[in-house]
Structure formats: structure tokens, C-alpha cells
Amino acid sequence: MNKFFLVVGHTYGTKLRAKAFLVTTAITCLLIIGVANIQPIIEFFTGDEKTHVAVIDRTGSLYGPLEKQVSHDQIALTKITDMENEAKEAVKEGKWDGLLVLSMDAEGLPEAVYYANTIVDNQTPEELERALSQLKTALSAAKLGLTDEQMAELYKPVPFQKVALEKNAKTEEELNQARALVYVLLFAMYMFVLMYGGMIATEVATEKSSRVMEILVSSVSPVQQLFGKIIGVALVSLTQFFVFFAVAFAALKTSGQEVWRFLGFDHLPASIFVYALVFFLLGYLLYAVLFAVLGSLVSRVEDVQPAITPVMMLVVAAFMIAMFGLNAPESAFVTGASFVPFFAPMLMFLRIGLVSVPGWEVALSLALLAATIALLIYFGAKVYRGGVLMYGRMNIFKDMKRAIQLTKK
């Protein structure tokens, strides 16, 4: 048992002190702080910057009503009497950010043309178009003789409620909160498995390529090595995630946000967090064993990526199905896929978070997932035991057979 903890400690310490790990963690923390304070940062660089738009009103009556409709936080309108060509030249020279020419159509309703050096900025034209649309609506109503009360009634939204008939069905507010949590955890699980699963495979391949593995095998059993590396890398990833969470929590606190309300998790039941932890750990263990076994079959670090690509495709497929399932958690496809062990960590958790899932379905999914993990551990330990001593060109299926044969010698 002491040897097992030595492998765990060595893996954990080596990865934790690696320059790549420290630099990646520092950069990610800076990005988290930046995102949490994005509004103050934008305001710092933009200040009270507005888009200054010159307006030529050919009607003589549209400028006043338009100015009342436009948001003055974003756009500053100025009425000018210049000729249109002169105003366009002023825009080209940078005196104005844009030029708006107002006129009336054949029916006596407003129309406009907006000129700017480039039309990359959509925000200003869209705001002007919105204001002109409201102005056009008001003028049309006046022509028809409609009062303000009649206009308000005309545009009043239709009362529409969604009521779930099932006893334990979630309300719309609960669904929105659960959907946010499920999305965050699905994305975290996806990144977790891809980032740290590859790290496990690379760790094994690195030791093989440097011949360190031959010394390790003589002193530590392959099974202890397998789980020592899996748990060691898991501790590294949990350390990094804890740092990220602590930085995000502190950044949101200092930016004046109520963290749980900001995330929308303040009314969620504790059981959903328990399920998240269970499926997260089981999903990691399932894929970690696969990554470690595949890493043991390659002789060079550069062969790791081709070897683990099929497993990565499984993870990507599970994530893509989960993204589809966020909007259709009760579809037959998502329901069926949630019992497939390689998809269950994401899809069954998604279903638990968004809909009422019978207890027997959760139990069956967990049982299948646990049985698959046990089978992979048994089979993987045999492949790992022989695979770590194999060198040469990689052929996954032939190498698995050879690795198992080596364990029998």
C-alpha cells in the first residue's frame, strides 16, 4: 500500500510542479478575473464614448420625435443643414461617426438611409432602425385615429402560462436554474476528461519512452501503478479546479455579485449536486482507465494522440448528445443513450437535472456504469501489466492481445 501512495504522490507532485501546469493555471485565473469584471473593464476602455451621428431631416418634422426615441447612452444625434455630399465627406474625414438622412415615402411614412465609413458596427444602425420603427408605428396609428390606450391594448402580449400536470414536474424557474447547472457541469466534465485523460496517457507513455517503466514494474505492481496514476492526476485536476473555483468565487464577490444568485443555483435541491458528484467521479474513472490502458500500448509520446483519439471521439459524442438533450431531455434517443455506460455520466445526469426520472432507471444506469468500470479495470489491468513492457510500432488491437498474453507468462 505504501508503494501505491508513493506512485500517487510522485504523479501528483511532478504534475503540480510542472511549468506548463503553473502557467496554464495562472493564465486561466487571469481570464476568470477578467470575465467576472468584464463590465468595469469595458467601461474603463470605452468611458462615455458615444456614436455621434449627423442627421439631415428632409421632412422638417421627424428629427424631434426621433431624438426622443433614441437611446442617448449609446448615440448622440445632431441635426445639420449641410448638403448631403458635404456631410458624407465630413463622415469620411472623421468629424461624424455616421450620417442619417430622413425622408418620407409615398404614403407619408418615415424612411431613412444610414451612411458610415464601414457597416461593421451593427449596434448603431439597429438602434436607429428600432427608433424609426416606433416612430412609424406612432404615425400610422395617428393616421388611423387610434388613441394611446388602443395602441397599448393592440401591442399587449397574450397571457400565456405553462403548467406541468405531473406531480413532481419542475416549474419553469426551476428548469431554467437546473438547465444552467447541468450545462456548467456537462462542460466541466467534458473539459475535465479531455484535459486530464490525455495527461494520464502521456504520463504512462513518457515513462515508457524513458525506460523508467522497466524499473517501476520491478518494484511496484502494474495495478498499483495504474490506479496510482489515475488518482494522482485526479488530485492534480481537483487542485486546479479548486483554485479556479476559489478565484471565480472571490472575483464575483469583489465585483458585487451574489454568487449563487448570479449562477442561478440558489433554489436547487441538494440531491442534484450529489448526483453531479457521483456521475462526475464515475465518468472520470471510466475514461481514465481507458486512457491509461491506451497510453501503456504506445512506445513514444508522439503516438499518444492517435491512440486516444477514439476515446476522445466518445467523449465528444456524449457531449454533443447532451447539448441536444438540453432542449429535448425526454426524447427517446436521449433516454436510450442515457443507459449506455460511455454516455451515462453526462446524459443520465442531464435527465435527472431536467425531468423526473424513475428511481429504477437511475439505479440501472448506475449499475451498468459500475459494472462497465469493473470490467474495464479487470481487463485494463491485464492489458496495462503487459502493455507497459511492450515497445515498437503501435497496433491497438494486436497490442492488446499481445499484452494479455504477456501477463500469462
The 8 nearest C-alpha neighbors of each residue, nearest first, counted from 0:
[[1, 3, 2, 4, 223, 5, 219, 6],
 [2, 0, 4, 3, 5, 6, 7, 219],
 [3, 1, 5, 0, 4, 6, 219, 223],
 [2, 4, 0, 6, 223, 5, 1, 227],
 [3, 5, 7, 1, 6, 2, 8, 0],
 [4, 6, 2, 8, 3, 7, 9, 1],
 [5, 7, 9, 227, 3, 4, 8, 10],
 [8, 6, 231, 227, 4, 10, 5, 9],
 [9, 7, 5, 11, 6, 10, 12, 4],
 [8, 10, 6, 12, 11, 7, 13, 5],
 [11, 9, 231, 7, 13, 8, 12, 6],
 [10, 12, 231, 8, 14, 9, 13, 235],
 [13, 11, 15, 9, 14, 10, 8, 16],
 [14, 12, 10, 16, 15, 11, 9, 17],
 [13, 15, 17, 11, 16, 12, 10, 20],
 [14, 16, 12, 13, 17, 11, 235, 20],
 [17, 15, 13, 14, 12, 18, 21, 20],
 [16, 18, 14, 20, 19, 15, 13, 21],
 [17, 19, 21, 20, 22, 16, 23, 15],
 [20, 18, 22, 17, 21, 23, 24, 16],
 [21, 19, 23, 17, 18, 22, 24, 15],
 [20, 22, 18, 24, 19, 23, 25, 17],
 [21, 23, 25, 19, 24, 20, 18, 26],
 [24, 22, 20, 26, 25, 21, 19, 27],
 [23, 25, 21, 27, 22, 26, 20, 28],
 [24, 26, 22, 28, 27, 23, 21, 29],
 [27, 25, 29, 23, 28, 24, 22, 30],
 [26, 28, 30, 24, 29, 25, 23, 31],
 [29, 27, 31, 25, 30, 26, 24, 243],
 [28, 30, 26, 32, 27, 31, 33, 25],
 [29, 31, 33, 27, 28, 32, 34, 26],
 [32, 30, 28, 34, 33, 29, 247, 35],
 [33, 31, 29, 35, 30, 34, 250, 28],
 [32, 34, 30, 36, 31, 35, 37, 29],
 [33, 35, 37, 31, 36, 32, 30, 38],
 [36, 34, 32, 33, 251, 37, 250, 31],
 [37, 35, 33, 34, 38, 39, 254, 32],
 [36, 38, 34, 40, 33, 39, 35, 41],
 [37, 39, 41, 40, 36, 42, 35, 34],
 [40, 38, 42, 41, 37, 36, 43, 44],
 [41, 39, 43, 37, 38, 42, 36, 44],
 [42, 40, 38, 44, 43, 39, 45, 37],
 [41, 43, 46, 39, 45, 40, 44, 38],
 [44, 42, 40, 46, 41, 45, 39, 38],
 [45, 43, 41, 42, 46, 40, 39, 48],
 [44, 46, 42, 48, 43, 41, 47, 40],
 [45, 47, 42, 43, 48, 44, 41, 49],
 [48, 46, 45, 49, 42, 72, 73, 43],
 [47, 49, 46, 45, 50, 73, 72, 42],
 [50, 48, 73, 74, 51, 47, 75, 72],
 [49, 51, 74, 96, 75, 52, 73, 48],
 [52, 50, 75, 96, 95, 74, 49, 76],
 [51, 53, 97, 76, 98, 96, 95, 75],
 [52, 54, 98, 77, 78, 76, 99, 97],
 [55, 53, 78, 99, 77, 100, 98, 79],
 [54, 56, 100, 79, 101, 78, 57, 99],
 [55, 57, 101, 58, 59, 100, 54, 62],
 [58, 56, 102, 59, 101, 55, 100, 103],
 [59, 57, 60, 56, 102, 61, 103, 101],
 [58, 60, 56, 57, 61, 62, 102, 63],
 [61, 59, 58, 62, 63, 56, 64, 57],
 [62, 60, 63, 64, 65, 59, 58, 56],
 [61, 63, 65, 64, 60, 66, 56, 59],
 [62, 64, 66, 65, 61, 67, 60, 59],
 [65, 63, 67, 66, 62, 61, 68, 134],
 [66, 64, 62, 68, 67, 63, 61, 69],
 [65, 67, 63, 69, 68, 64, 62, 76],
 [68, 66, 64, 65, 69, 63, 70, 130],
 [67, 69, 65, 130, 66, 64, 70, 134],
 [70, 68, 66, 130, 67, 71, 65, 127],
 [69, 71, 72, 73, 74, 68, 126, 67],
 [70, 72, 74, 73, 75, 69, 76, 49],
 [73, 71, 70, 74, 49, 75, 47, 48],
 [72, 74, 49, 71, 70, 50, 75, 123],
 [73, 75, 50, 71, 49, 51, 72, 70],
 [76, 74, 51, 71, 50, 52, 49, 77],
 [77, 75, 52, 53, 51, 74, 78, 54],
 [78, 76, 53, 54, 52, 79, 75, 51],
 [77, 79, 54, 53, 55, 76, 80, 62],
 [80, 78, 81, 55, 54, 77, 53, 56],
 [79, 81, 55, 82, 78, 56, 54, 83],
 [82, 80, 79, 86, 85, 83, 55, 84],
 [81, 83, 85, 84, 86, 80, 55, 87],
 [82, 84, 86, 85, 87, 81, 55, 100],
 [83, 85, 87, 86, 82, 88, 81, 89],
 [86, 84, 88, 82, 87, 83, 81, 89],
 [85, 87, 89, 83, 88, 84, 81, 82],
 [86, 88, 90, 84, 89, 85, 83, 91],
 [87, 89, 91, 85, 90, 86, 92, 84],
 [90, 88, 86, 92, 94, 87, 91, 95],
 [89, 91, 95, 87, 93, 88, 92, 94],
 [90, 92, 88, 89, 93, 116, 87, 94],
 [91, 93, 89, 90, 94, 88, 95, 87],
 [94, 92, 90, 95, 91, 89, 96, 88],
 [93, 95, 89, 90, 92, 96, 91, 51],
 [94, 96, 90, 93, 97, 51, 52, 89],
 [97, 95, 51, 52, 50, 90, 93, 115],
 [98, 96, 115, 52, 95, 114, 90, 53],
 [97, 99, 53, 114, 52, 113, 54, 115],
 [100, 98, 113, 54, 112, 53, 55, 114],
 [99, 101, 55, 112, 111, 54, 56, 113],
 [102, 100, 111, 56, 57, 110, 55, 99],
 [101, 103, 57, 110, 58, 109, 111, 56],
 [104, 102, 109, 108, 107, 110, 105, 58],
 [105, 103, 107, 106, 108, 109, 110, 102],
 [104, 106, 107, 103, 108, 109, 102, 110],
 [107, 105, 104, 108, 103, 109, 139, 110],
 [106, 108, 103, 104, 105, 109, 138, 102],
 [107, 109, 103, 104, 106, 135, 110, 138],
 [110, 108, 103, 102, 135, 104, 107, 111],
 [111, 109, 102, 103, 101, 104, 108, 112],
 [110, 112, 101, 100, 102, 113, 99, 109],
 [111, 113, 100, 99, 114, 101, 110, 98],
 [112, 114, 99, 98, 100, 111, 115, 97],
 [115, 113, 98, 97, 99, 112, 116, 87],
 [116, 114, 97, 117, 118, 96, 98, 90],
 [117, 115, 91, 90, 118, 114, 97, 96],
 [116, 118, 115, 119, 120, 114, 97, 96],
 [117, 119, 120, 115, 121, 116, 114, 124],
 [118, 120, 117, 121, 122, 116, 115, 123],
 [119, 121, 118, 122, 123, 117, 124, 115],
 [122, 120, 124, 123, 125, 119, 118, 126],
 [121, 123, 125, 120, 124, 126, 127, 73],
 [122, 124, 126, 125, 121, 127, 120, 74],
 [125, 123, 127, 126, 121, 122, 128, 113],
 [126, 124, 128, 122, 123, 127, 121, 129],
 [127, 125, 129, 123, 128, 124, 122, 130],
 [128, 126, 124, 130, 129, 125, 131, 123],
 [127, 129, 125, 131, 126, 130, 124, 132],
 [130, 128, 126, 132, 127, 131, 125, 133],
 [129, 131, 127, 68, 133, 132, 128, 69],
 [130, 132, 134, 128, 133, 129, 135, 127],
 [133, 131, 135, 129, 134, 130, 128, 136],
 [134, 132, 136, 130, 131, 135, 137, 129],
 [133, 135, 131, 137, 132, 136, 138, 130],
 [134, 136, 132, 138, 133, 137, 131, 139],
 [137, 135, 133, 139, 134, 138, 140, 132],
 [136, 138, 134, 140, 135, 139, 141, 133],
 [139, 137, 141, 135, 140, 136, 134, 142],
 [140, 138, 136, 142, 141, 137, 135, 143],
 [139, 141, 143, 137, 145, 138, 142, 144],
 [140, 142, 144, 138, 143, 139, 145, 137],
 [143, 141, 139, 140, 144, 138, 145, 137],
 [144, 142, 140, 141, 145, 139, 138, 146],
 [143, 145, 141, 142, 140, 146, 139, 149],
 [146, 144, 140, 143, 141, 149, 150, 147],
 [145, 147, 149, 148, 150, 144, 140, 141],
 [146, 148, 150, 149, 151, 145, 152, 140],
 [149, 147, 151, 146, 150, 152, 145, 153],
 [148, 150, 152, 146, 151, 147, 145, 153],
 [151, 149, 153, 147, 152, 148, 146, 154],
 [152, 150, 148, 154, 153, 149, 155, 147],
 [151, 153, 149, 155, 150, 154, 148, 147],
 [152, 154, 150, 151, 155, 149, 148, 156],
 [155, 153, 151, 152, 156, 150, 149, 157],
 [154, 156, 152, 153, 151, 157, 150, 158],
 [157, 155, 154, 158, 159, 153, 152, 151],
 [156, 158, 159, 155, 154, 160, 153, 152],
 [159, 157, 156, 160, 155, 161, 154, 152],
 [158, 160, 157, 161, 156, 162, 155, 171],
 [161, 159, 162, 158, 157, 171, 163, 170],
 [160, 162, 163, 159, 171, 170, 164, 158],
 [161, 163, 160, 164, 170, 171, 165, 168],
 [164, 162, 165, 168, 161, 170, 169, 166],
 [165, 163, 166, 162, 168, 167, 161, 169],
 [164, 166, 168, 167, 163, 169, 355, 162],
 [165, 167, 168, 164, 163, 169, 355, 170],
 [168, 166, 165, 169, 355, 164, 354, 163],
 [167, 169, 165, 166, 163, 355, 170, 354],
 [170, 168, 173, 174, 167, 171, 354, 163],
 [169, 171, 173, 172, 174, 168, 163, 162],
 [170, 172, 174, 173, 175, 169, 161, 162],
 [173, 171, 175, 174, 170, 176, 169, 177],
 [172, 174, 170, 176, 171, 175, 169, 177],
 [175, 173, 171, 177, 172, 176, 178, 169],
 [174, 176, 178, 172, 173, 177, 171, 179],
 [177, 175, 173, 263, 179, 178, 174, 264],
 [178, 176, 174, 180, 179, 175, 352, 173],
 [177, 179, 175, 181, 176, 180, 174, 182],
 [178, 180, 182, 176, 177, 181, 183, 175],
 [181, 179, 177, 183, 182, 178, 184, 176],
 [180, 182, 178, 184, 183, 179, 185, 177],
 [181, 183, 185, 179, 180, 184, 178, 186],
 [184, 182, 180, 186, 181, 185, 187, 179],
 [185, 183, 187, 181, 186, 182, 188, 180],
 [186, 184, 188, 182, 187, 183, 181, 189],
 [185, 187, 189, 183, 184, 188, 182, 190],
 [186, 188, 184, 190, 185, 189, 191, 183],
 [189, 187, 191, 185, 186, 190, 184, 192],
 [188, 190, 186, 187, 191, 192, 185, 193],
 [191, 189, 193, 187, 188, 192, 194, 186],
 [190, 192, 188, 194, 189, 193, 187, 195],
 [193, 191, 196, 189, 195, 190, 194, 188],
 [194, 192, 190, 196, 191, 195, 197, 189],
 [195, 193, 191, 192, 197, 196, 190, 198],
 [194, 196, 198, 197, 192, 193, 191, 199],
 [197, 195, 192, 199, 198, 287, 193, 290],
 [196, 198, 200, 195, 199, 194, 201, 193],
 [197, 199, 195, 201, 196, 200, 202, 194],
 [200, 198, 202, 196, 197, 201, 291, 195],
 [199, 201, 294, 291, 197, 290, 203, 202],
 [200, 202, 204, 198, 199, 203, 205, 197],
 [203, 201, 199, 205, 200, 204, 198, 206],
 [202, 204, 206, 200, 201, 205, 294, 295],
 [203, 205, 207, 201, 300, 294, 206, 202],
 [206, 204, 208, 202, 207, 203, 300, 201],
 [207, 205, 211, 209, 212, 203, 204, 208],
 [206, 208, 204, 210, 212, 205, 209, 298],
 [207, 209, 205, 299, 210, 206, 298, 204],
 [208, 210, 206, 211, 207, 205, 212, 204],
 [211, 209, 207, 212, 208, 213, 206, 214],
 [210, 212, 206, 209, 214, 213, 207, 215],
 [211, 213, 215, 207, 210, 206, 214, 216],
 [214, 212, 216, 211, 215, 210, 217, 388],
 [213, 215, 212, 217, 211, 216, 218, 210],
 [216, 214, 212, 218, 217, 213, 219, 211],
 [217, 215, 213, 219, 218, 214, 212, 220],
 [216, 218, 214, 215, 219, 213, 220, 212],
 [217, 219, 215, 216, 214, 220, 2, 213],
 [220, 218, 216, 215, 217, 2, 221, 223],
 [219, 221, 223, 222, 216, 224, 218, 217],
 [222, 220, 224, 384, 223, 225, 216, 219],
 [223, 221, 225, 224, 220, 380, 226, 384],
 [224, 222, 3, 220, 221, 226, 225, 227],
 [223, 225, 221, 227, 222, 226, 228, 220],
 [226, 224, 222, 223, 227, 228, 221, 229],
 [227, 225, 229, 228, 223, 224, 230, 222],
 [226, 228, 7, 224, 6, 230, 225, 229],
 [227, 229, 231, 226, 225, 230, 232, 7],
 [230, 228, 226, 232, 231, 227, 233, 287],
 [229, 231, 233, 227, 232, 228, 226, 234],
 [232, 230, 7, 11, 228, 10, 234, 233],
 [231, 233, 235, 234, 229, 230, 228, 11],
 [234, 232, 230, 236, 231, 235, 237, 229],
 [235, 233, 237, 231, 232, 236, 238, 230],
 [236, 234, 232, 238, 233, 237, 11, 239],
 [235, 237, 239, 233, 238, 234, 240, 232],
 [236, 238, 240, 234, 239, 235, 241, 233],
 [239, 237, 241, 235, 236, 240, 234, 242],
 [238, 240, 236, 242, 241, 237, 243, 235],
 [239, 241, 237, 243, 242, 238, 244, 236],
 [240, 242, 244, 238, 239, 243, 237, 245],
 [241, 243, 239, 245, 240, 244, 246, 238],
 [244, 242, 240, 246, 241, 245, 247, 28],
 [243, 245, 247, 241, 246, 242, 248, 240],
 [246, 244, 248, 242, 247, 243, 241, 249],
 [245, 247, 249, 243, 244, 248, 250, 242],
 [248, 246, 250, 244, 245, 249, 243, 31],
 [249, 247, 245, 251, 246, 250, 244, 252],
 [248, 250, 252, 246, 247, 251, 245, 253],
 [251, 249, 247, 253, 252, 248, 32, 35],
 [250, 252, 254, 256, 248, 249, 253, 35],
 [253, 251, 249, 255, 254, 250, 256, 248],
 [252, 254, 250, 255, 251, 249, 256, 248],
 [255, 253, 251, 252, 256, 250, 36, 35],
 [256, 254, 252, 253, 251, 257, 250, 258],
 [257, 255, 251, 252, 258, 254, 261, 253],
 [258, 256, 260, 261, 259, 252, 255, 251],
 [257, 259, 261, 260, 256, 251, 262, 252],
 [258, 260, 262, 264, 265, 261, 263, 257],
 [261, 259, 263, 262, 257, 258, 265, 264],
 [262, 260, 258, 259, 263, 257, 256, 264],
 [261, 263, 259, 260, 264, 258, 179, 180],
 [264, 262, 260, 176, 261, 265, 259, 179],
 [263, 265, 259, 267, 262, 266, 176, 260],
 [264, 266, 259, 260, 263, 267, 262, 176],
 [267, 265, 264, 268, 173, 263, 176, 260],
 [266, 268, 264, 265, 269, 177, 173, 176],
 [269, 267, 270, 271, 266, 272, 265, 264],
 [268, 270, 272, 271, 267, 273, 274, 266],
 [271, 269, 273, 272, 268, 274, 267, 275],
 [272, 270, 274, 273, 269, 268, 275, 352],
 [271, 273, 275, 270, 269, 274, 276, 268],
 [274, 272, 270, 276, 275, 271, 277, 269],
 [275, 273, 277, 271, 276, 272, 278, 270],
 [274, 276, 272, 273, 278, 277, 279, 271],
 [275, 277, 279, 273, 274, 278, 280, 272],
 [278, 276, 274, 280, 279, 275, 281, 273],
 [277, 279, 344, 281, 275, 280, 276, 282],
 [278, 280, 276, 282, 277, 281, 275, 283],
 [281, 279, 283, 277, 282, 278, 276, 284],
 [282, 280, 278, 284, 283, 279, 285, 277],
 [283, 281, 285, 344, 279, 280, 284, 278],
 [282, 284, 280, 281, 286, 285, 287, 192],
 [285, 283, 287, 281, 282, 286, 280, 288],
 [286, 284, 282, 372, 283, 287, 288, 281],
 [285, 287, 289, 288, 283, 284, 290, 282],
 [286, 288, 284, 290, 289, 196, 285, 283],
 [289, 287, 291, 286, 290, 285, 292, 284],
 [288, 290, 286, 292, 287, 291, 293, 285],
 [289, 291, 287, 293, 200, 288, 292, 196],
 [292, 290, 200, 294, 288, 289, 293, 199],
 [291, 293, 295, 289, 294, 383, 290, 379],
 [294, 292, 290, 296, 295, 291, 289, 306],
 [293, 295, 200, 291, 292, 204, 296, 203],
 [294, 296, 387, 386, 292, 293, 297, 383],
 [295, 297, 386, 293, 294, 398, 387, 298],
 [298, 296, 295, 294, 299, 393, 302, 204],
 [297, 299, 390, 208, 207, 204, 391, 296],
 [300, 298, 301, 302, 208, 297, 204, 205],
 [299, 301, 302, 204, 303, 205, 201, 298],
 [300, 302, 299, 303, 304, 305, 298, 297],
 [303, 301, 300, 299, 304, 305, 297, 306],
 [304, 302, 306, 300, 301, 305, 294, 307],
 [303, 305, 306, 307, 302, 308, 301, 197],
 [306, 304, 308, 307, 303, 302, 309, 301],
 [305, 307, 303, 304, 308, 293, 302, 309],
 [306, 308, 304, 310, 309, 305, 303, 311],
 [307, 309, 311, 305, 310, 306, 304, 312],
 [310, 308, 312, 311, 307, 313, 306, 305],
 [311, 309, 313, 312, 308, 307, 314, 289],
 [312, 310, 308, 314, 313, 309, 315, 307],
 [311, 313, 315, 309, 310, 314, 316, 308],
 [314, 312, 310, 316, 311, 315, 317, 309],
 [313, 315, 311, 317, 312, 316, 318, 310],
 [314, 316, 312, 318, 317, 313, 319, 311],
 [317, 315, 313, 319, 318, 314, 312, 320],
 [318, 316, 314, 342, 320, 315, 319, 321],
 [317, 319, 321, 315, 316, 320, 322, 314],
 [320, 318, 322, 316, 321, 317, 315, 323],
 [321, 319, 323, 317, 322, 318, 324, 316],
 [320, 322, 324, 318, 319, 323, 346, 317],
 [323, 321, 319, 324, 325, 320, 318, 326],
 [322, 324, 320, 321, 325, 326, 319, 327],
 [323, 325, 328, 327, 321, 326, 322, 320],
 [324, 326, 322, 323, 327, 328, 321, 178],
 [327, 325, 324, 323, 328, 322, 329, 178],
 [326, 328, 324, 329, 330, 325, 323, 333],
 [329, 327, 324, 330, 350, 325, 326, 333],
 [330, 328, 327, 331, 334, 333, 354, 350],
 [331, 329, 332, 333, 327, 328, 334, 324],
 [330, 332, 334, 333, 335, 329, 336, 328],
 [331, 333, 335, 330, 334, 336, 329, 337],
 [334, 332, 336, 330, 335, 331, 337, 324],
 [335, 333, 331, 337, 332, 336, 330, 329],
 [336, 334, 332, 337, 333, 338, 331, 339],
 [335, 337, 333, 339, 338, 334, 332, 342],
 [338, 336, 343, 346, 347, 334, 335, 339],
 [337, 339, 364, 336, 343, 335, 340, 342],
 [338, 340, 336, 342, 337, 343, 341, 335],
 [341, 339, 368, 343, 342, 338, 367, 371],
 [342, 340, 339, 343, 313, 344, 317, 285],
 [343, 341, 317, 339, 340, 344, 345, 337],
 [342, 344, 337, 340, 346, 347, 345, 338],
 [345, 343, 278, 282, 342, 346, 347, 348],
 [346, 344, 343, 348, 347, 342, 349, 185],
 [345, 347, 337, 349, 343, 348, 321, 342],
 [348, 346, 337, 350, 343, 349, 345, 344],
 [347, 349, 351, 346, 350, 345, 352, 344],
 [348, 350, 346, 352, 347, 351, 181, 345],
 [351, 349, 347, 353, 352, 348, 354, 328],
 [352, 350, 348, 349, 353, 354, 356, 347],
 [351, 353, 349, 350, 177, 348, 354, 271],
 [352, 354, 350, 351, 174, 177, 349, 178],
 [355, 353, 350, 351, 356, 352, 168, 169],
 [354, 356, 168, 351, 167, 357, 353, 350],
 [355, 357, 351, 354, 358, 360, 350, 361],
 [358, 356, 360, 359, 355, 361, 362, 351],
 [357, 359, 361, 360, 362, 356, 363, 355],
 [358, 360, 362, 361, 357, 363, 356, 364],
 [361, 359, 363, 362, 358, 357, 364, 356],
 [360, 362, 364, 358, 359, 363, 365, 357],
 [361, 363, 359, 365, 360, 364, 366, 358],
 [364, 362, 366, 360, 365, 361, 359, 367],
 [363, 365, 338, 361, 367, 366, 362, 368],
 [364, 366, 368, 362, 363, 367, 369, 361],
 [365, 367, 363, 369, 368, 364, 370, 362],
 [368, 366, 370, 364, 365, 369, 371, 363],
 [367, 369, 340, 365, 371, 366, 370, 364],
 [370, 368, 372, 366, 371, 367, 365, 373],
 [371, 369, 373, 367, 372, 368, 366, 374],
 [370, 372, 374, 368, 373, 369, 375, 367],
 [371, 373, 375, 369, 285, 370, 374, 376],
 [374, 372, 370, 376, 371, 375, 369, 377],
 [375, 373, 371, 377, 376, 372, 378, 370],
 [374, 376, 372, 378, 379, 377, 373, 371],
 [375, 377, 379, 373, 374, 378, 380, 372],
 [378, 376, 374, 380, 375, 379, 373, 381],
 [379, 377, 375, 381, 380, 376, 374, 382],
 [378, 380, 376, 382, 375, 381, 377, 292],
 [379, 381, 383, 377, 382, 378, 222, 376],
 [382, 380, 384, 378, 379, 383, 403, 406],
 [381, 383, 379, 402, 403, 385, 384, 380],
 [382, 384, 386, 380, 292, 385, 381, 295],
 [385, 383, 221, 381, 382, 386, 380, 387],
 [386, 384, 402, 405, 383, 406, 382, 387],
 [387, 385, 383, 402, 296, 295, 389, 388],
 [386, 388, 295, 385, 389, 383, 384, 207],
 [387, 389, 386, 385, 390, 213, 212, 384],
 [390, 388, 386, 387, 385, 296, 391, 298],
 [389, 391, 298, 388, 392, 297, 296, 387],
 [390, 392, 298, 393, 389, 297, 299, 394],
 [393, 391, 394, 390, 298, 297, 299, 302],
 [392, 394, 297, 395, 391, 398, 296, 298],
 [395, 393, 397, 398, 396, 392, 296, 399],
 [394, 396, 398, 397, 399, 393, 296, 306],
 [395, 397, 399, 398, 394, 400, 401, 393],
 [398, 396, 400, 399, 394, 395, 401, 393],
 [397, 399, 401, 395, 400, 396, 394, 402],
 [400, 398, 402, 396, 397, 401, 382, 395],
 [399, 401, 397, 403, 398, 402, 404, 396],
 [402, 400, 398, 404, 399, 403, 405, 397],
 [403, 401, 385, 386, 399, 382, 405, 404],
 [402, 404, 382, 406, 400, 405, 401, 381],
 [405, 403, 401, 407, 402, 406, 400, 408],
 [404, 406, 402, 385, 407, 403, 408, 401],
 [407, 405, 403, 404, 385, 408, 384, 381],
 [406, 408, 404, 405, 403, 385, 402, 381],
 [407, 405, 406, 404, 403, 385, 402, 401]]
